[in-house]
Amino acid sequence: MIHALDKVPNYLKYALVLNLTLIVPFLIISYYIPTFTLILFSATLLAYISNPVVDRLDGYISRPLLSFIIAFVLPGLLLIGIAKVLPVMIGEFIKLGQTVPAILDTHLSPLLAKLGLDFSWGTLVAEFPHVYQKLLPDIAQIGQQQIGSLLSTLVHALLLAMMAFLILRDWRSLTSSGREYLHNITPDSWNHNIDRIFKSIGVSISRLIRGQLEVCSILAVYYGISFHIVGQIASQEFAFVSLWMLLGIMTGFLNLIPYIGVPIGGIIVALFGIMSFQFEVLWIYLSFLLIIGIGVTMDHKMLTPSIIGHRLKINEIFVYLAIYFGGAVGGMTGIILALPAMVIVIAVTKNLYHLWLECRPHQD
């Protein structure tokens, strides 16, 4: 038996050890508990993004305290800010809801009347109690499901914050231990190539994640201010914060979802425009379209090439496949994390391919 194993090439032995100790356990965990895998991956990315800030401030504030501030305090302040803005959003939604009867009676009812259907706001109000009684059990069941989903989301968010804190606090020891572990289970001659692969992954992720956050922040400011100005002029109500500003900020950060994020934000803004102004203020839709067109052009021609660079050129087909697969596995979170995961796979594949080219026998 020992004699038979001695005939097996060393690279196959190392490949078997690598699969049994890393790849197979990861695939098993990903299959049976995909939510935990997604949370772990998200926490690792958050820790990686925040690590340069912690390293820079480590001499002034202790690393555990900085990690706690980033993982818990900053998200808490963000939630407090959202809670303060929420009443403004609710007020805007109430105003939008008050325009629904006018939309139904002015635009929808005449169209339905031509089809022989008698439908108006008064008819809807008269029929609502009967419909409500029939749908009450379904509404209660949906409410219970939503409450359960909300509690589950809160638990997952707390778990994400805790894991991000632990990984960020122990980032140096974790990366050092991982590097040492890979060196121990592979030949010494591979150490340089392993370090090169991880360096390539680090550069690619750094360019993508940090670059995307910078691009989205710039676009969020641009869309937020632009939508706010247009919305205020159209409504002739001037306020420091408006629903249009929040929609613009949301549209900017939807750019995290490649190719489809900003169009989704534009559709949402258009729907709110229809509910607010119907079709009486047509110039607002042209303004929104122009603003989004300028934003997309600025993103593709200026921001993304200069901030993220040209090194991460990925074919659109693979981007859509990654987004679809990420959405199937992890919903919206999976869609956001699909591109970083694909960048890691591409970086590893490219380095292994170049390594194979270097190691294969040369033919004269």
C-alpha positions as CSV (number, residue, x, y, z in Angstrom):
1,M,0.0,0.0,0.0
2,I,2.8,2.4,0.9
3,H,4.6,1.4,-2.3
4,A,1.5,2.3,-4.3
5,L,1.2,5.7,-2.7
6,D,4.8,6.5,-3.4
7,K,4.1,6.2,-7.1
8,V,1.4,8.9,-6.9
9,P,2.8,12.3,-8.0
10,N,3.3,14.8,-5.2
11,Y,1.0,17.4,-6.8
12,L,-1.9,15.0,-6.7
13,K,-1.3,14.3,-3.0
14,Y,-1.3,18.0,-2.2
15,A,-4.4,18.5,-4.3
16,L,-6.1,15.7,-2.3
17,V,-5.1,17.3,1.0
18,L,-6.3,20.7,-0.2
19,N,-9.6,19.4,-1.3
20,L,-10.2,17.3,1.9
21,T,-9.2,20.1,4.3
22,L,-10.6,23.2,2.5
23,I,-12.7,22.9,-0.6
24,V,-14.9,19.9,0.3
25,P,-15.8,21.3,3.8
26,F,-16.5,24.7,2.3
27,L,-18.8,23.2,-0.3
28,I,-20.6,21.1,2.3
29,I,-21.2,24.0,4.6
30,S,-22.3,26.2,1.7
31,Y,-24.8,23.6,0.6
32,Y,-26.4,22.8,4.0
33,I,-26.2,26.3,5.6
34,P,-25.9,28.8,2.7
35,T,-27.1,31.7,4.9
36,F,-24.2,31.3,7.3
37,T,-21.8,31.0,4.4
38,L,-23.2,34.2,3.0
39,I,-23.0,36.0,6.3
40,L,-19.4,34.8,6.8
41,F,-18.4,36.0,3.3
42,S,-20.1,39.4,3.9
43,A,-18.4,39.8,7.2
44,T,-15.0,39.0,5.7
45,L,-15.5,41.5,2.9
46,L,-16.5,44.2,5.4
47,A,-13.5,43.4,7.6
48,Y,-11.2,43.5,4.5
49,I,-12.7,46.9,3.4
50,S,-12.3,48.4,6.9
51,N,-8.9,47.0,7.7
52,P,-6.8,49.8,6.1
53,V,-8.7,52.4,8.3
54,V,-8.1,50.3,11.4
55,D,-4.4,49.9,10.5
56,R,-4.0,53.6,10.1
57,L,-5.6,54.5,13.4
58,D,-4.2,51.6,15.3
59,G,-1.5,53.7,16.9
60,Y,-4.0,56.1,18.4
61,I,-6.9,53.8,19.4
62,S,-6.8,50.2,20.3
63,R,-7.7,47.8,17.5
64,P,-10.6,46.1,19.4
65,L,-12.2,49.4,20.1
66,L,-11.9,50.5,16.5
67,S,-13.3,47.2,15.4
68,F,-16.3,47.7,17.7
69,I,-16.9,51.2,16.5
70,I,-16.9,50.1,12.8
71,A,-19.0,46.9,13.4
72,F,-21.6,48.3,15.9
73,V,-21.4,52.0,16.5
74,L,-21.3,53.3,12.9
75,P,-24.3,51.0,11.8
76,G,-26.1,52.2,15.0
77,L,-25.6,55.8,14.0
78,L,-26.8,55.0,10.5
79,L,-30.0,53.5,11.9
80,I,-30.6,56.5,14.2
81,G,-30.2,58.7,11.1
82,I,-32.7,56.6,9.2
83,A,-35.1,56.8,12.2
84,K,-34.9,60.6,12.1
85,V,-35.6,60.7,8.4
86,L,-38.3,58.1,8.5
87,P,-41.1,60.5,9.6
88,V,-40.3,62.7,6.6
89,M,-40.6,59.7,4.4
90,I,-43.9,58.6,6.0
91,G,-45.3,62.1,5.5
92,E,-44.3,62.0,1.8
93,F,-45.9,58.6,1.4
94,I,-49.1,60.0,3.0
95,K,-49.1,62.8,0.5
96,L,-48.6,60.3,-2.3
97,G,-51.5,58.2,-1.0
98,Q,-53.8,61.2,-1.0
99,T,-53.3,61.6,-4.8
100,V,-54.4,58.0,-5.6
101,P,-58.1,58.8,-5.8
102,A,-57.4,61.7,-8.2
103,I,-55.3,59.4,-10.4
104,L,-58.0,56.7,-10.4
105,D,-60.9,59.0,-11.2
106,T,-59.0,61.3,-13.6
107,H,-56.9,58.9,-15.7
108,L,-57.8,55.2,-15.0
109,S,-61.6,55.4,-14.8
110,P,-62.1,57.0,-18.3
111,L,-59.9,54.3,-19.8
112,L,-61.9,51.5,-18.1
113,A,-65.2,53.1,-19.1
114,K,-64.3,52.8,-22.7
115,L,-63.9,49.0,-22.1
116,G,-67.4,48.9,-20.5
117,L,-66.1,48.7,-16.9
118,D,-67.5,51.0,-14.2
119,F,-64.6,51.7,-11.8
120,S,-64.1,54.7,-9.6
121,W,-62.7,55.6,-6.2
122,G,-66.2,55.6,-4.7
123,T,-66.8,52.0,-6.1
124,L,-63.5,50.9,-4.6
125,V,-64.3,52.3,-1.2
126,A,-67.8,50.7,-1.2
127,E,-66.4,47.3,-2.1
128,F,-63.4,47.5,0.3
129,P,-65.1,46.2,3.5
130,H,-66.3,43.0,1.7
131,V,-63.0,42.4,0.1
132,Y,-61.2,43.1,3.4
133,Q,-63.3,40.5,5.2
134,K,-62.4,37.8,2.6
135,L,-58.7,38.7,2.6
136,L,-58.4,39.1,6.4
137,P,-57.0,35.6,7.1
138,D,-54.5,35.9,4.3
139,I,-53.5,39.4,5.5
140,A,-53.0,38.1,9.0
141,Q,-50.9,35.2,7.7
142,I,-48.8,37.5,5.6
143,G,-48.3,39.8,8.6
144,Q,-47.1,36.9,10.7
145,Q,-44.7,35.9,8.0
146,Q,-43.3,39.4,7.7
147,I,-42.8,39.7,11.4
148,G,-40.9,36.4,11.4
149,S,-38.9,37.6,8.4
150,L,-38.1,40.9,10.2
151,L,-36.9,39.1,13.3
152,S,-34.8,36.7,11.2
153,T,-33.2,39.7,9.4
154,L,-32.4,41.4,12.7
155,V,-30.7,38.2,14.0
156,H,-28.7,37.8,10.8
157,A,-27.7,41.5,10.9
158,L,-26.5,41.1,14.5
159,L,-24.6,37.9,13.6
160,L,-23.0,39.8,10.7
161,A,-21.9,42.6,12.9
162,M,-20.5,40.2,15.5
163,M,-18.6,38.2,12.9
164,A,-17.3,41.4,11.2
165,F,-16.1,42.6,14.6
166,L,-14.3,39.4,15.4
167,I,-12.7,39.0,12.0
168,L,-11.6,42.7,11.9
169,R,-10.2,42.5,15.4
170,D,-8.1,39.4,14.7
171,W,-7.4,40.2,11.0
172,R,-3.7,40.0,11.3
173,S,-3.6,36.8,13.1
174,L,-6.2,35.2,10.9
175,T,-4.5,36.1,7.7
176,S,-1.1,35.0,9.1
177,S,-2.6,31.7,10.3
178,G,-4.3,31.1,6.9
179,R,-1.1,31.8,5.0
180,E,0.9,29.5,7.3
181,Y,-1.7,26.8,7.0
182,L,-1.6,26.9,3.2
183,H,2.2,26.8,3.3
184,N,2.1,23.7,5.5
185,I,-0.2,21.7,3.3
186,T,1.6,22.6,0.1
187,P,5.2,22.1,-1.1
188,D,7.7,24.8,-0.1
189,S,8.2,25.6,-3.8
190,W,4.6,26.7,-4.0
191,N,4.9,29.3,-1.3
192,H,5.8,32.1,-3.6
193,N,2.9,31.2,-6.0
194,I,0.4,31.1,-3.1
195,D,1.5,34.5,-1.9
196,R,1.2,35.8,-5.4
197,I,-2.3,34.5,-5.8
198,F,-3.5,36.0,-2.6
199,K,-1.8,39.3,-3.5
200,S,-3.6,39.3,-6.8
201,I,-6.9,38.6,-5.1
202,G,-6.3,41.4,-2.6
203,V,-5.5,43.9,-5.4
204,S,-8.6,42.8,-7.4
205,I,-11.0,43.0,-4.5
206,S,-9.5,46.3,-3.3
207,R,-10.0,47.8,-6.7
208,L,-13.5,46.5,-7.0
209,I,-15.0,46.9,-3.5
210,R,-13.4,50.1,-2.4
211,G,-13.7,51.5,-5.9
212,Q,-17.4,50.6,-6.1
213,L,-18.1,52.3,-2.7
214,E,-16.3,55.5,-3.9
215,V,-18.2,55.5,-7.2
216,C,-21.5,54.8,-5.5
217,S,-20.9,57.6,-2.9
218,I,-20.2,60.1,-5.6
219,L,-23.3,59.0,-7.6
220,A,-25.4,59.1,-4.5
221,V,-24.5,62.7,-3.8
222,Y,-25.1,63.6,-7.5
223,Y,-28.5,61.8,-7.8
224,G,-29.6,63.0,-4.4
225,I,-28.9,66.7,-5.0
226,S,-30.2,66.5,-8.6
227,F,-33.5,64.7,-7.8
228,H,-34.0,66.9,-4.8
229,I,-33.7,70.1,-6.8
230,V,-36.0,68.8,-9.6
231,G,-38.6,67.5,-7.1
232,Q,-38.6,70.7,-5.1
233,I,-39.1,72.9,-8.2
234,A,-41.9,70.7,-9.5
235,S,-43.8,70.6,-6.2
236,Q,-42.9,74.2,-5.4
237,E,-42.3,73.2,-1.8
238,F,-38.8,73.9,-0.5
239,A,-37.3,71.7,2.3
240,F,-33.9,70.7,3.4
241,V,-34.7,66.9,3.1
242,S,-37.2,65.4,0.7
243,L,-38.3,62.0,-0.6
244,W,-36.6,62.8,-3.9
245,M,-33.3,63.2,-2.2
246,L,-33.6,59.8,-0.5
247,L,-34.6,58.2,-3.8
248,G,-31.6,59.8,-5.4
249,I,-29.2,58.5,-2.7
250,M,-30.8,55.0,-3.1
251,T,-30.3,55.2,-6.9
252,G,-26.7,56.0,-6.4
253,F,-26.0,53.1,-4.1
254,L,-28.1,50.7,-6.3
255,N,-25.1,51.1,-8.7
256,L,-23.5,48.3,-6.5
257,I,-25.7,46.0,-8.6
258,P,-24.0,46.2,-12.0
259,Y,-26.0,47.2,-15.1
260,I,-29.5,46.8,-13.5
261,G,-29.2,48.8,-10.3
262,V,-29.5,52.4,-11.6
263,P,-32.4,51.4,-14.1
264,I,-34.3,50.0,-11.2
265,G,-33.8,53.2,-9.3
266,G,-35.0,55.2,-12.3
267,I,-38.1,53.1,-12.6
268,I,-38.9,53.7,-8.9
269,V,-38.4,57.4,-9.3
270,A,-40.6,57.5,-12.4
271,L,-43.4,55.7,-10.5
272,F,-43.2,58.2,-7.6
273,G,-43.3,61.0,-10.2
274,I,-46.5,59.5,-11.7
275,M,-48.1,59.2,-8.2
276,S,-47.1,62.8,-7.2
277,F,-47.7,64.8,-10.4
278,Q,-49.5,62.3,-12.7
279,F,-48.8,63.5,-16.2
280,E,-49.4,67.2,-15.6
281,V,-45.7,68.0,-15.2
282,L,-44.1,66.2,-18.1
283,W,-40.8,68.0,-17.9
284,I,-39.9,66.3,-14.6
285,Y,-39.7,62.9,-16.4
286,L,-37.4,64.3,-19.0
287,S,-35.3,65.8,-16.3
288,F,-35.0,62.5,-14.4
289,L,-34.1,60.8,-17.7
290,L,-31.4,63.4,-18.4
291,I,-30.0,63.2,-14.9
292,I,-29.7,59.4,-15.1
293,G,-28.2,59.6,-18.5
294,I,-25.5,62.0,-17.4
295,G,-24.9,59.9,-14.3
296,V,-24.5,56.7,-16.2
297,T,-22.2,58.4,-18.8
298,M,-20.1,60.0,-15.9
299,D,-19.9,56.5,-14.3
300,H,-18.8,54.6,-17.4
301,K,-16.5,57.3,-18.9
302,M,-15.0,58.9,-15.9
303,L,-15.6,57.4,-12.4
304,T,-15.2,53.6,-13.0
305,P,-12.2,53.9,-15.4
306,S,-10.3,56.3,-13.1
307,I,-11.2,54.8,-9.7
308,I,-11.6,51.0,-10.4
309,G,-9.3,51.0,-13.4
310,H,-9.2,48.9,-16.6
311,R,-7.8,45.8,-15.0
312,L,-11.2,44.3,-14.0
313,K,-12.8,44.2,-17.5
314,I,-15.4,41.5,-17.3
315,N,-17.7,40.4,-20.1
316,E,-21.3,41.5,-19.5
317,I,-22.6,37.9,-20.0
318,F,-20.6,36.6,-17.1
319,V,-21.7,39.6,-15.0
320,Y,-25.4,38.7,-15.6
321,L,-24.7,35.0,-14.9
322,A,-23.0,35.9,-11.6
323,I,-25.9,38.2,-10.7
324,Y,-28.5,35.5,-11.5
325,F,-26.6,32.8,-9.5
326,G,-26.0,35.2,-6.6
327,G,-29.7,36.1,-6.5
328,A,-30.7,32.4,-6.6
329,V,-28.4,31.6,-3.7
330,G,-28.6,34.6,-1.4
331,G,-31.3,37.0,-2.7
332,M,-30.4,40.7,-2.8
333,T,-27.3,40.1,-0.6
334,G,-26.2,37.4,-3.0
335,I,-26.6,39.8,-6.0
336,I,-24.5,42.4,-4.3
337,L,-21.7,39.9,-3.4
338,A,-21.9,38.1,-6.8
339,L,-19.3,40.3,-8.5
340,P,-16.7,40.2,-5.7
341,A,-17.0,36.4,-5.6
342,M,-16.5,36.3,-9.4
343,V,-13.5,38.5,-9.2
344,I,-11.9,36.2,-6.7
345,V,-12.6,33.2,-8.9
346,I,-11.2,35.0,-12.0
347,A,-8.0,36.1,-10.1
348,V,-7.4,32.5,-8.9
349,T,-8.1,31.0,-12.3
350,K,-5.8,33.5,-14.1
351,N,-2.9,32.9,-11.7
352,L,-3.3,29.1,-11.9
353,Y,-3.3,29.3,-15.7
354,H,-0.2,31.4,-15.8
355,L,1.4,29.0,-13.3
356,W,0.6,26.1,-15.6
357,L,2.1,28.0,-18.6
358,E,5.3,28.5,-16.6
359,C,5.5,24.9,-15.4
360,R,4.6,23.0,-18.5
361,P,7.5,21.5,-20.5
362,H,8.7,23.8,-23.4
363,Q,8.8,22.3,-26.8
364,D,11.4,23.4,-29.3
